[in-house]
Amino acid sequence: MLENQIIQAAVLLKSIGHPIRVQIIIALSEKSVMTVTQLSDYLNIDQPVMSLHLAVLRNQHVIQVKKEGKKSLYSIEDVSVKQIINIIYHSRK
């Protein structure tokens, strides 16, 4: 059972351990809710690349997506990941 928790933690850390994904988490921490277009424009990242990174974060339940008509609104689902990223980001400046 402990080994399973360790593996889950490692998979989660790997999923957030990419510069673009860290940027996404920080952006969503600041803006609360954004569409993929808003995220792409805000971070200056091509939309197809953004979508791939959003999928990784969604699969690990770091972020969630809510449909509003044709729009997909992204927000932080795992508050602990948001806190970890913000602590690391703001303490390393």
C-alpha positions in Angstrom: 0.0 0.0 0.0 2.8 2.4 0.9 4.5 1.6 -2.4 1.3 2.5 -4.3 1.2 5.9 -2.6 4.9 6.5 -3.5 4.2 5.6 -7.1 1.2 7.9 -7.2 3.2 10.8 -5.7 6.0 10.2 -8.3 3.5 10.2 -11.2 1.9 13.4 -9.9 5.3 15.2 -9.5 6.4 14.0 -13.0 3.1 15.4 -14.4 3.8 18.9 -13.0 7.5 18.8 -13.6 7.5 20.5 -17.0 8.1 24.3 -17.4 4.9 24.8 -19.5 2.8 23.0 -16.9 4.3 25.0 -14.1 3.4 28.1 -16.1 -0.2 26.9 -16.5 -0.6 26.2 -12.8 0.8 29.7 -11.9 -1.4 31.4 -14.5 -4.5 29.6 -13.2 -3.5 30.5 -9.6 -3.4 34.1 -10.6 -6.4 34.2 -13.0 -8.6 31.5 -11.4 -10.4 30.4 -14.6 -9.2 30.6 -18.2 -10.0 29.2 -21.6 -7.3 27.4 -23.6 -7.2 30.4 -25.9 -6.7 32.8 -23.0 -3.9 30.5 -21.6 -2.2 30.2 -25.0 -2.3 34.0 -25.5 -1.2 34.8 -21.9 1.7 32.3 -21.9 2.5 32.8 -25.6 2.3 29.1 -26.3 0.7 27.5 -29.5 -2.7 26.2 -28.8 -2.0 22.6 -29.9 1.0 22.4 -27.5 -1.1 24.0 -24.8 -3.9 21.4 -25.2 -1.4 18.6 -24.8 -0.1 20.0 -21.5 -3.6 20.7 -20.3 -4.5 17.0 -21.0 -1.6 15.8 -18.8 -2.7 18.0 -16.0 -6.4 17.0 -16.4 -5.5 13.3 -16.4 -3.7 13.7 -13.0 -6.6 15.8 -11.6 -4.4 18.8 -11.2 -6.8 21.0 -13.2 -10.4 20.6 -14.1 -12.4 21.7 -17.1 -15.9 22.9 -17.1 -17.9 23.3 -20.3 -19.8 26.5 -20.8 -21.5 26.4 -24.2 -18.6 26.0 -26.6 -16.0 27.2 -24.2 -13.9 25.0 -21.9 -13.0 26.8 -18.7 -9.9 25.5 -16.9 -9.2 25.9 -13.2 -7.1 24.4 -10.5 -8.6 21.2 -9.0 -5.8 20.1 -6.7 -5.2 23.0 -4.3 -2.2 21.2 -2.8 -0.4 21.2 -6.2 -1.2 24.9 -6.6 0.3 25.6 -3.1 3.4 23.6 -3.8 4.1 25.3 -7.2 3.5 28.7 -5.7 5.8 28.1 -2.7 8.6 26.8 -4.9 8.1 29.6 -7.5 7.9 32.5 -5.1 10.7 31.3 -2.8 13.2 30.8 -5.6 13.2 34.3 -7.1 
